[in-house]
Amino acid sequence: MTLEETSHINKLRELMNDTEELLQFGTWQWDVATDNVSWSEGMYRIMGYDHRAAPQLSDEFYLSHVHPHDAEEFRHIRSNAIATKTPFEYTYRITTHQHQQRIINIKMKFVLNGSGEVVKGVAINRDVTEKTQMLHDLMHYKRIVGQKEEFLNVGNWELDMATNKMTWSDGMFQLLGYGHHDRKDGIDLFEFYRLHMQPEEVRKANNAIQEIINNGETYVRQSMLITKDGSVKAVEVFGKVLKDQQGMPAKVLGTVRDITRLKEYEQELEVKVQELNRSNQELEEFAYVASHDLQEPLRKLTTFGERLRNKCADQLTDEGSLYLNRMMASAENMRILIENLLEFSRVTRTQFPFERKSLQEIVQEVVNDQDLEVDGGKGEVQVLNLPVVEVVTTQMRQLFSNLLSNAIKFRRQDVLPVVTISSTLLTQTEKEKLKLRNSNPYYRIMVADNGIGFEEVYAEKIFQLFQRLHGKAEYPGSGMGLAICRKITDNHKGLIMASGVPGKGSTFSIILPEMQAH
């Protein structure tokens, strides 16, 4: 052999060695008669040996590295292959010289002599540990996705725009009521999906897909599906277009979510809301009619009481005069209570238009109308830069009038009332915390006073009808003012809350949207 031929062979060996290392495989031969085994460099690498210090190679030596159960199976498969003189393939576990666990895929074929007997086995071993692990992880991920789909009642699909072919996840079959034994390979899933829809729904689905292909990237729509057993499901379909490098639609990815129970809950809730609205309306009508009808006997009671006082006062004993005065005072309290009850029912019974209005102007008008003269001095109201919002003007006047009246009424002795009215724009976090519509700006208007305050445990109770924290002898009133304030904020899709510190004052926070939903 010439030097040039030797050099060429060495280069080929180097190339083969590099290829085996790159592709993680090795080749070997097994002489059936002598049990001699020869390995390539790739085999030494796979098995963890240095070919210069490796022990004597043999079939048994190699099989001693194979997992015992797999070694037994390997011998059985190889014996059958030798008997039938056919190649075979097998995947099994080995332990390398460095005690590493690897997974090997072997492909072996046989060399026959002139008599047709097997004399050699020629094999290629590939290290498929990483590939097997990836496959295992993929199957595990698929199981997790399947479990999530089943738990969340969702299915995922993909539509190829070029071929009009659809692929599905297992969740899609589950949504349509099919088990594993019902599924068939090779069916046209796009047409199969359409078979579970009414013709009108098919048309709407086609229009929705065409719309996002032409004008957008995503769509969300609700639809109805007919399952295998004929039942009807309400679903929400989300679709997204994926485009190719030229910007042309290539695929549509979609998710289908079963919202049947959600729709049932919505319908049940709607019925409950209608019943509640009807009940509230009936109660408001009753309160209005009852209060209105009570005015007539109350007027007579007051009128005859006044006549009795004017004409017969000199004939009454001191005890009789006391009884008459108590009766007239009770009648007056009753009149105030009826007027406030009528006022409360009018807030929702009477429909007034909303208009954009400056709260600064409304509050200033209320302040000008209020009598701030107390104990020989004049109270102070500071109005700081209030926003422009959509409101019912008369109701807003009433709300701030009630709050200012409260601040003046519940003042501390020998301390002139000071009320500060300010506003801030709610942050996104604040809106989320209060569960408000994120798309609409909201303002917090704060009415803070330096009055007697209250214990925090009463922060909610003070907004209830007829609730009072003090006796009428201390602070007159019907206990309706703050209930009316809450009714007004409810009517404006807003909130009202209160906080207080005994002896230091109270703060009322009114949350109002900038715009009303029409």
Contacts in CASP RR format, 6 or more apart in sequence:
PFRMAT RR
TARGET T0000
AUTHOR 0000-0000-0000
METHOD contacts of the structure
MODEL  1
MTLEETSHINKLRELMNDTEELLQFGTWQWDVATDNVSWSEGMYRIMGYD
HRAAPQLSDEFYLSHVHPHDAEEFRHIRSNAIATKTPFEYTYRITTHQHQ
QRIINIKMKFVLNGSGEVVKGVAINRDVTEKTQMLHDLMHYKRIVGQKEE
FLNVGNWELDMATNKMTWSDGMFQLLGYGHHDRKDGIDLFEFYRLHMQPE
EVRKANNAIQEIINNGETYVRQSMLITKDGSVKAVEVFGKVLKDQQGMPA
KVLGTVRDITRLKEYEQELEVKVQELNRSNQELEEFAYVASHDLQEPLRK
LTTFGERLRNKCADQLTDEGSLYLNRMMASAENMRILIENLLEFSRVTRT
QFPFERKSLQEIVQEVVNDQDLEVDGGKGEVQVLNLPVVEVVTTQMRQLF
SNLLSNAIKFRRQDVLPVVTISSTLLTQTEKEKLKLRNSNPYYRIMVADN
GIGFEEVYAEKIFQLFQRLHGKAEYPGSGMGLAICRKITDNHKGLIMASG
VPGKGSTFSIILPEMQAH
16 40 0 8 1.000
16 41 0 8 1.000
17 40 0 8 1.000
17 41 0 8 1.000
17 42 0 8 1.000
20 26 0 8 1.000
20 27 0 8 1.000
20 40 0 8 1.000
20 41 0 8 1.000
20 42 0 8 1.000
20 45 0 8 1.000
21 41 0 8 1.000
21 42 0 8 1.000
21 45 0 8 1.000
23 126 0 8 1.000
24 46 0 8 1.000
24 126 0 8 1.000
24 127 0 8 1.000
25 42 0 8 1.000
25 46 0 8 1.000
25 124 0 8 1.000
25 125 0 8 1.000
25 126 0 8 1.000
25 127 0 8 1.000
26 39 0 8 1.000
26 40 0 8 1.000
26 41 0 8 1.000
26 42 0 8 1.000
26 43 0 8 1.000
26 45 0 8 1.000
26 46 0 8 1.000
26 124 0 8 1.000
26 125 0 8 1.000
26 126 0 8 1.000
27 39 0 8 1.000
27 40 0 8 1.000
27 42 0 8 1.000
27 43 0 8 1.000
27 122 0 8 1.000
27 123 0 8 1.000
27 124 0 8 1.000
27 125 0 8 1.000
28 37 0 8 1.000
28 38 0 8 1.000
28 39 0 8 1.000
28 40 0 8 1.000
28 43 0 8 1.000
28 62 0 8 1.000
28 122 0 8 1.000
28 123 0 8 1.000
28 125 0 8 1.000
29 37 0 8 1.000
29 38 0 8 1.000
29 120 0 8 1.000
29 121 0 8 1.000
29 122 0 8 1.000
29 123 0 8 1.000
30 36 0 8 1.000
30 37 0 8 1.000
30 59 0 8 1.000
30 120 0 8 1.000
30 121 0 8 1.000
30 123 0 8 1.000
31 37 0 8 1.000
31 119 0 8 1.000
31 120 0 8 1.000
31 121 0 8 1.000
32 82 0 8 1.000
32 118 0 8 1.000
32 119 0 8 1.000
32 120 0 8 1.000
32 121 0 8 1.000
33 119 0 8 1.000
35 58 0 8 1.000
35 59 0 8 1.000
35 60 0 8 1.000
36 57 0 8 1.000
36 58 0 8 1.000
37 57 0 8 1.000
37 58 0 8 1.000
37 59 0 8 1.000
37 61 0 8 1.000
37 62 0 8 1.000
38 57 0 8 1.000
39 47 0 8 1.000
39 51 0 8 1.000
39 54 0 8 1.000
39 57 0 8 1.000
41 51 0 8 1.000
43 125 0 8 1.000
44 50 0 8 1.000
44 51 0 8 1.000
44 54 0 8 1.000
46 96 0 8 1.000
46 102 0 8 1.000
46 104 0 8 1.000
46 125 0 8 1.000
46 127 0 8 1.000
47 62 0 8 1.000
47 65 0 8 1.000
47 94 0 8 1.000
47 96 0 8 1.000
47 97 0 8 1.000
48 96 0 8 1.000
48 97 0 8 1.000
48 98 0 8 1.000
48 100 0 8 1.000
49 97 0 8 1.000
55 61 0 8 1.000
63 71 0 8 1.000
63 74 0 8 1.000
63 75 0 8 1.000
65 94 0 8 1.000
65 95 0 8 1.000
65 96 0 8 1.000
65 97 0 8 1.000
66 74 0 8 1.000
66 92 0 8 1.000
66 93 0 8 1.000
66 94 0 8 1.000
67 92 0 8 1.000
67 93 0 8 1.000
67 94 0 8 1.000
67 95 0 8 1.000
70 92 0 8 1.000
70 93 0 8 1.000
71 92 0 8 1.000
73 90 0 8 1.000
73 92 0 8 1.000
74 90 0 8 1.000
74 92 0 8 1.000
74 106 0 8 1.000
77 88 0 8 1.000
77 90 0 8 1.000
78 88 0 8 1.000
78 108 0 8 1.000
80 88 0 8 1.000
81 87 0 8 1.000
81 88 0 8 1.000
81 108 0 8 1.000
81 110 0 8 1.000
82 110 0 8 1.000
82 118 0 8 1.000
85 110 0 8 1.000
85 112 0 8 1.000
85 116 0 8 1.000
85 118 0 8 1.000
87 107 0 8 1.000
87 108 0 8 1.000
87 109 0 8 1.000
87 110 0 8 1.000
88 107 0 8 1.000
88 108 0 8 1.000
89 105 0 8 1.000
89 106 0 8 1.000
89 107 0 8 1.000
89 108 0 8 1.000
90 105 0 8 1.000
90 106 0 8 1.000
91 103 0 8 1.000
91 104 0 8 1.000
91 105 0 8 1.000
91 106 0 8 1.000
91 128 0 8 1.000
91 132 0 8 1.000
92 103 0 8 1.000
92 104 0 8 1.000
92 106 0 8 1.000
93 101 0 8 1.000
93 102 0 8 1.000
93 103 0 8 1.000
93 104 0 8 1.000
94 101 0 8 1.000
94 102 0 8 1.000
94 103 0 8 1.000
94 104 0 8 1.000
95 101 0 8 1.000
95 102 0 8 1.000
96 102 0 8 1.000
101 129 0 8 1.000
102 127 0 8 1.000
102 129 0 8 1.000
103 127 0 8 1.000
103 128 0 8 1.000
103 129 0 8 1.000
103 132 0 8 1.000
104 125 0 8 1.000
104 126 0 8 1.000
104 127 0 8 1.000
104 128 0 8 1.000
105 125 0 8 1.000
105 126 0 8 1.000
105 128 0 8 1.000
106 123 0 8 1.000
106 124 0 8 1.000
106 125 0 8 1.000
106 126 0 8 1.000
107 123 0 8 1.000
107 124 0 8 1.000
108 121 0 8 1.000
108 122 0 8 1.000
108 123 0 8 1.000
108 124 0 8 1.000
109 121 0 8 1.000
109 122 0 8 1.000
109 123 0 8 1.000
110 118 0 8 1.000
110 120 0 8 1.000
110 121 0 8 1.000
110 122 0 8 1.000
111 118 0 8 1.000
111 119 0 8 1.000
111 120 0 8 1.000
111 121 0 8 1.000
111 122 0 8 1.000
112 118 0 8 1.000
112 119 0 8 1.000
113 119 0 8 1.000
145 169 0 8 1.000
146 169 0 8 1.000
146 170 0 8 1.000
146 171 0 8 1.000
148 154 0 8 1.000
149 155 0 8 1.000
149 156 0 8 1.000
149 169 0 8 1.000
149 170 0 8 1.000
149 171 0 8 1.000
149 174 0 8 1.000
150 171 0 8 1.000
150 174 0 8 1.000
152 257 0 8 1.000
153 174 0 8 1.000
153 175 0 8 1.000
153 257 0 8 1.000
153 258 0 8 1.000
154 171 0 8 1.000
154 175 0 8 1.000
154 255 0 8 1.000
154 256 0 8 1.000
154 257 0 8 1.000
154 258 0 8 1.000
155 168 0 8 1.000
155 169 0 8 1.000
155 171 0 8 1.000
155 172 0 8 1.000
155 174 0 8 1.000
155 175 0 8 1.000
155 255 0 8 1.000
155 256 0 8 1.000
155 257 0 8 1.000
156 168 0 8 1.000
156 169 0 8 1.000
156 171 0 8 1.000
156 172 0 8 1.000
156 253 0 8 1.000
156 254 0 8 1.000
156 255 0 8 1.000
156 256 0 8 1.000
157 166 0 8 1.000
157 167 0 8 1.000
157 168 0 8 1.000
157 169 0 8 1.000
157 172 0 8 1.000
157 189 0 8 1.000
157 193 0 8 1.000
157 253 0 8 1.000
157 254 0 8 1.000
157 255 0 8 1.000
157 256 0 8 1.000
158 166 0 8 1.000
158 167 0 8 1.000
158 251 0 8 1.000
158 252 0 8 1.000
158 253 0 8 1.000
158 254 0 8 1.000
159 165 0 8 1.000
159 166 0 8 1.000
159 190 0 8 1.000
159 209 0 8 1.000
159 251 0 8 1.000
159 252 0 8 1.000
159 254 0 8 1.000
160 166 0 8 1.000
160 167 0 8 1.000
160 250 0 8 1.000
160 251 0 8 1.000
161 213 0 8 1.000
161 249 0 8 1.000
161 250 0 8 1.000
161 251 0 8 1.000
161 252 0 8 1.000
162 250 0 8 1.000
164 190 0 8 1.000
165 188 0 8 1.000
165 189 0 8 1.000
165 190 0 8 1.000
166 188 0 8 1.000
166 189 0 8 1.000
166 190 0 8 1.000
166 193 0 8 1.000
167 189 0 8 1.000
168 189 0 8 1.000
172 189 0 8 1.000
172 193 0 8 1.000
172 256 0 8 1.000
173 179 0 8 1.000
173 182 0 8 1.000
173 183 0 8 1.000
175 225 0 8 1.000
175 227 0 8 1.000
175 233 0 8 1.000
175 235 0 8 1.000
175 256 0 8 1.000
175 258 0 8 1.000
176 196 0 8 1.000
176 225 0 8 1.000
176 227 0 8 1.000
176 228 0 8 1.000
177 227 0 8 1.000
177 228 0 8 1.000
177 229 0 8 1.000
178 228 0 8 1.000
182 228 0 8 1.000
194 202 0 8 1.000
194 205 0 8 1.000
196 225 0 8 1.000
196 226 0 8 1.000
196 227 0 8 1.000
197 205 0 8 1.000
197 223 0 8 1.000
197 224 0 8 1.000
197 225 0 8 1.000
197 226 0 8 1.000
198 224 0 8 1.000
198 226 0 8 1.000
201 223 0 8 1.000
201 224 0 8 1.000
204 221 0 8 1.000
204 223 0 8 1.000
205 221 0 8 1.000
205 223 0 8 1.000
205 237 0 8 1.000
208 219 0 8 1.000
208 221 0 8 1.000
208 237 0 8 1.000
209 219 0 8 1.000
209 252 0 8 1.000
211 219 0 8 1.000
212 218 0 8 1.000
212 219 0 8 1.000
212 239 0 8 1.000
212 240 0 8 1.000
212 241 0 8 1.000
212 252 0 8 1.000
213 241 0 8 1.000
213 249 0 8 1.000
213 252 0 8 1.000
216 241 0 8 1.000
217 240 0 8 1.000
217 241 0 8 1.000
218 238 0 8 1.000
218 239 0 8 1.000
218 240 0 8 1.000
218 241 0 8 1.000
219 237 0 8 1.000
219 238 0 8 1.000
219 239 0 8 1.000
220 236 0 8 1.000
220 237 0 8 1.000
220 238 0 8 1.000
220 239 0 8 1.000
221 236 0 8 1.000
221 237 0 8 1.000
222 234 0 8 1.000
222 235 0 8 1.000
222 236 0 8 1.000
222 237 0 8 1.000
222 259 0 8 1.000
223 234 0 8 1.000
223 235 0 8 1.000
223 236 0 8 1.000
223 237 0 8 1.000
224 232 0 8 1.000
224 233 0 8 1.000
224 234 0 8 1.000
224 235 0 8 1.000
225 232 0 8 1.000
225 233 0 8 1.000
225 235 0 8 1.000
225 256 0 8 1.000
226 232 0 8 1.000
226 233 0 8 1.000
227 233 0 8 1.000
233 258 0 8 1.000
233 260 0 8 1.000
234 258 0 8 1.000
234 259 0 8 1.000
234 260 0 8 1.000
234 262 0 8 1.000
234 263 0 8 1.000
235 256 0 8 1.000
235 257 0 8 1.000
235 258 0 8 1.000
235 259 0 8 1.000
235 260 0 8 1.000
236 256 0 8 1.000
236 257 0 8 1.000
236 259 0 8 1.000
237 254 0 8 1.000
237 255 0 8 1.000
237 256 0 8 1.000
237 257 0 8 1.000
238 254 0 8 1.000
238 255 0 8 1.000
238 257 0 8 1.000
239 252 0 8 1.000
239 253 0 8 1.000
239 254 0 8 1.000
239 255 0 8 1.000
240 252 0 8 1.000
240 253 0 8 1.000
240 254 0 8 1.000
241 249 0 8 1.000
241 251 0 8 1.000
241 252 0 8 1.000
242 249 0 8 1.000
242 250 0 8 1.000
242 251 0 8 1.000
242 252 0 8 1.000
242 253 0 8 1.000
243 249 0 8 1.000
243 250 0 8 1.000
244 250 0 8 1.000
280 348 0 8 1.000
284 345 0 8 1.000
284 348 0 8 1.000
284 349 0 8 1.000
285 345 0 8 1.000
285 349 0 8 1.000
287 341 0 8 1.000
287 344 0 8 1.000
287 345 0 8 1.000
288 342 0 8 1.000
288 345 0 8 1.000
288 346 0 8 1.000
288 349 0 8 1.000
291 338 0 8 1.000
291 341 0 8 1.000
291 342 0 8 1.000
291 345 0 8 1.000
292 342 0 8 1.000
294 334 0 8 1.000
294 338 0 8 1.000
295 338 0 8 1.000
298 331 0 8 1.000
298 334 0 8 1.000
298 335 0 8 1.000
298 338 0 8 1.000
301 327 0 8 1.000
301 331 0 8 1.000
302 328 0 8 1.000
302 331 0 8 1.000
302 332 0 8 1.000
302 335 0 8 1.000
305 324 0 8 1.000
305 327 0 8 1.000
305 328 0 8 1.000
305 331 0 8 1.000
306 328 0 8 1.000
308 324 0 8 1.000
309 324 0 8 1.000
309 328 0 8 1.000
313 321 0 8 1.000
316 324 0 8 1.000
333 472 0 8 1.000
333 477 0 8 1.000
333 478 0 8 1.000
336 477 0 8 1.000
336 478 0 8 1.000
337 478 0 8 1.000
337 480 0 8 1.000
340 478 0 8 1.000
340 479 0 8 1.000
340 480 0 8 1.000
340 481 0 8 1.000
340 484 0 8 1.000
341 478 0 8 1.000
341 480 0 8 1.000
343 398 0 8 1.000
343 480 0 8 1.000
343 484 0 8 1.000
344 465 0 8 1.000
344 480 0 8 1.000
344 483 0 8 1.000
344 484 0 8 1.000
344 487 0 8 1.000
347 395 0 8 1.000
347 484 0 8 1.000
347 487 0 8 1.000
347 488 0 8 1.000
347 491 0 8 1.000
348 487 0 8 1.000
348 491 0 8 1.000
352 392 0 8 1.000
352 393 0 8 1.000
352 394 0 8 1.000
352 395 0 8 1.000
353 392 0 8 1.000
354 390 0 8 1.000
354 391 0 8 1.000
354 392 0 8 1.000
354 516 0 8 1.000
355 390 0 8 1.000
355 391 0 8 1.000
355 392 0 8 1.000
355 393 0 8 1.000
356 388 0 8 1.000
356 389 0 8 1.000
356 390 0 8 1.000
357 388 0 8 1.000
357 389 0 8 1.000
357 390 0 8 1.000
357 391 0 8 1.000
357 393 0 8 1.000
357 396 0 8 1.000
358 386 0 8 1.000
358 387 0 8 1.000
358 388 0 8 1.000
359 386 0 8 1.000
359 387 0 8 1.000
359 388 0 8 1.000
359 389 0 8 1.000
359 391 0 8 1.000
359 396 0 8 1.000
359 423 0 8 1.000
359 445 0 8 1.000
360 383 0 8 1.000
360 385 0 8 1.000
360 386 0 8 1.000
362 391 0 8 1.000
362 393 0 8 1.000
362 396 0 8 1.000
362 397 0 8 1.000
362 400 0 8 1.000
363 383 0 8 1.000
363 386 0 8 1.000
363 400 0 8 1.000
363 421 0 8 1.000
364 383 0 8 1.000
365 397 0 8 1.000
366 397 0 8 1.000
366 400 0 8 1.000
366 401 0 8 1.000
366 404 0 8 1.000
367 381 0 8 1.000
367 383 0 8 1.000
367 404 0 8 1.000
369 401 0 8 1.000
370 381 0 8 1.000
370 401 0 8 1.000
370 404 0 8 1.000
370 405 0 8 1.000
370 408 0 8 1.000
372 378 0 8 1.000
372 379 0 8 1.000
372 380 0 8 1.000
372 381 0 8 1.000
372 408 0 8 1.000
372 417 0 8 1.000
373 379 0 8 1.000
374 408 0 8 1.000
374 411 0 8 1.000
374 416 0 8 1.000
374 417 0 8 1.000
375 414 0 8 1.000
375 416 0 8 1.000
377 416 0 8 1.000
378 416 0 8 1.000
379 408 0 8 1.000
379 416 0 8 1.000
379 417 0 8 1.000
379 418 0 8 1.000
380 416 0 8 1.000
380 417 0 8 1.000
380 418 0 8 1.000
380 419 0 8 1.000
381 404 0 8 1.000
381 418 0 8 1.000
381 419 0 8 1.000
381 420 0 8 1.000
381 421 0 8 1.000
382 418 0 8 1.000
382 419 0 8 1.000
382 420 0 8 1.000
382 421 0 8 1.000
383 421 0 8 1.000
384 420 0 8 1.000
384 421 0 8 1.000
384 422 0 8 1.000
384 423 0 8 1.000
385 422 0 8 1.000
385 423 0 8 1.000
386 421 0 8 1.000
386 422 0 8 1.000
386 423 0 8 1.000
386 445 0 8 1.000
387 423 0 8 1.000
387 425 0 8 1.000
387 443 0 8 1.000
387 514 0 8 1.000
389 443 0 8 1.000
389 512 0 8 1.000
389 513 0 8 1.000
389 514 0 8 1.000
389 515 0 8 1.000
390 513 0 8 1.000
390 514 0 8 1.000
390 515 0 8 1.000
390 516 0 8 1.000
391 492 0 8 1.000
391 512 0 8 1.000
392 488 0 8 1.000
392 491 0 8 1.000
392 492 0 8 1.000
395 488 0 8 1.000
395 491 0 8 1.000
395 492 0 8 1.000
396 488 0 8 1.000
398 484 0 8 1.000
398 488 0 8 1.000
399 484 0 8 1.000
399 485 0 8 1.000
399 488 0 8 1.000
399 489 0 8 1.000
399 510 0 8 1.000
400 421 0 8 1.000
400 447 0 8 1.000
402 481 0 8 1.000
402 482 0 8 1.000
402 484 0 8 1.000
402 485 0 8 1.000
403 447 0 8 1.000
403 485 0 8 1.000
403 508 0 8 1.000
404 419 0 8 1.000
404 447 0 8 1.000
406 449 0 8 1.000
406 481 0 8 1.000
406 482 0 8 1.000
407 417 0 8 1.000
407 419 0 8 1.000
407 447 0 8 1.000
407 449 0 8 1.000
407 451 0 8 1.000
407 506 0 8 1.000
408 417 0 8 1.000
409 475 0 8 1.000
409 476 0 8 1.000
410 449 0 8 1.000
410 451 0 8 1.000
410 452 0 8 1.000
410 453 0 8 1.000
410 475 0 8 1.000
410 506 0 8 1.000
411 417 0 8 1.000
411 449 0 8 1.000
411 450 0 8 1.000
411 451 0 8 1.000
411 452 0 8 1.000
412 450 0 8 1.000
412 451 0 8 1.000
412 452 0 8 1.000
412 503 0 8 1.000
415 450 0 8 1.000
415 451 0 8 1.000
417 449 0 8 1.000
417 450 0 8 1.000
417 451 0 8 1.000
418 449 0 8 1.000
418 450 0 8 1.000
419 447 0 8 1.000
419 448 0 8 1.000
419 449 0 8 1.000
420 446 0 8 1.000
420 447 0 8 1.000
420 448 0 8 1.000
420 449 0 8 1.000
421 445 0 8 1.000
421 446 0 8 1.000
421 447 0 8 1.000
421 448 0 8 1.000
422 445 0 8 1.000
422 446 0 8 1.000
422 448 0 8 1.000
423 443 0 8 1.000
423 444 0 8 1.000
423 445 0 8 1.000
423 446 0 8 1.000
424 443 0 8 1.000
424 444 0 8 1.000
424 446 0 8 1.000
425 441 0 8 1.000
425 442 0 8 1.000
425 443 0 8 1.000
425 444 0 8 1.000
426 434 0 8 1.000
426 436 0 8 1.000
426 441 0 8 1.000
426 442 0 8 1.000
426 443 0 8 1.000
426 444 0 8 1.000
426 511 0 8 1.000
428 438 0 8 1.000
430 444 0 8 1.000
431 437 0 8 1.000
431 438 0 8 1.000
431 442 0 8 1.000
432 438 0 8 1.000
434 442 0 8 1.000
434 495 0 8 1.000
434 511 0 8 1.000
436 442 0 8 1.000
436 511 0 8 1.000
436 513 0 8 1.000
437 513 0 8 1.000
437 517 0 8 1.000
440 513 0 8 1.000
440 514 0 8 1.000
440 515 0 8 1.000
440 517 0 8 1.000
441 513 0 8 1.000
441 514 0 8 1.000
441 515 0 8 1.000
442 494 0 8 1.000
442 511 0 8 1.000
442 512 0 8 1.000
442 513 0 8 1.000
442 514 0 8 1.000
443 511 0 8 1.000
443 512 0 8 1.000
443 514 0 8 1.000
444 509 0 8 1.000
444 510 0 8 1.000
444 511 0 8 1.000
445 509 0 8 1.000
445 510 0 8 1.000
445 511 0 8 1.000
445 512 0 8 1.000
446 507 0 8 1.000
446 508 0 8 1.000
446 509 0 8 1.000
446 510 0 8 1.000
447 507 0 8 1.000
447 508 0 8 1.000
447 510 0 8 1.000
448 505 0 8 1.000
448 506 0 8 1.000
448 507 0 8 1.000
448 508 0 8 1.000
449 505 0 8 1.000
449 506 0 8 1.000
449 507 0 8 1.000
450 504 0 8 1.000
450 505 0 8 1.000
451 503 0 8 1.000
451 504 0 8 1.000
451 505 0 8 1.000
451 506 0 8 1.000
452 502 0 8 1.000
452 503 0 8 1.000
452 505 0 8 1.000
453 500 0 8 1.000
453 501 0 8 1.000
453 502 0 8 1.000
453 503 0 8 1.000
453 504 0 8 1.000
453 505 0 8 1.000
453 506 0 8 1.000
454 462 0 8 1.000
454 469 0 8 1.000
454 498 0 8 1.000
454 500 0 8 1.000
454 502 0 8 1.000
454 506 0 8 1.000
455 500 0 8 1.000
455 502 0 8 1.000
456 499 0 8 1.000
456 500 0 8 1.000
458 469 0 8 1.000
459 497 0 8 1.000
459 498 0 8 1.000
459 499 0 8 1.000
459 500 0 8 1.000
461 467 0 8 1.000
461 469 0 8 1.000
462 469 0 8 1.000
462 482 0 8 1.000
462 498 0 8 1.000
463 482 0 8 1.000
463 483 0 8 1.000
463 485 0 8 1.000
463 486 0 8 1.000
463 496 0 8 1.000
463 498 0 8 1.000
464 483 0 8 1.000
465 479 0 8 1.000
465 480 0 8 1.000
465 483 0 8 1.000
466 478 0 8 1.000
466 479 0 8 1.000
466 480 0 8 1.000
466 483 0 8 1.000
467 479 0 8 1.000
467 483 0 8 1.000
468 475 0 8 1.000
468 477 0 8 1.000
468 479 0 8 1.000
482 498 0 8 1.000
485 496 0 8 1.000
485 508 0 8 1.000
486 496 0 8 1.000
489 495 0 8 1.000
489 496 0 8 1.000
489 510 0 8 1.000
489 511 0 8 1.000
489 512 0 8 1.000
492 512 0 8 1.000
492 513 0 8 1.000
492 516 0 8 1.000
493 513 0 8 1.000
493 516 0 8 1.000
493 517 0 8 1.000
494 510 0 8 1.000
494 511 0 8 1.000
494 512 0 8 1.000
494 513 0 8 1.000
495 509 0 8 1.000
495 510 0 8 1.000
495 511 0 8 1.000
496 508 0 8 1.000
496 509 0 8 1.000
496 510 0 8 1.000
496 511 0 8 1.000
497 508 0 8 1.000
497 509 0 8 1.000
497 511 0 8 1.000
498 506 0 8 1.000
498 507 0 8 1.000
498 508 0 8 1.000
498 509 0 8 1.000
499 506 0 8 1.000
499 507 0 8 1.000
499 509 0 8 1.000
500 506 0 8 1.000
500 507 0 8 1.000
END
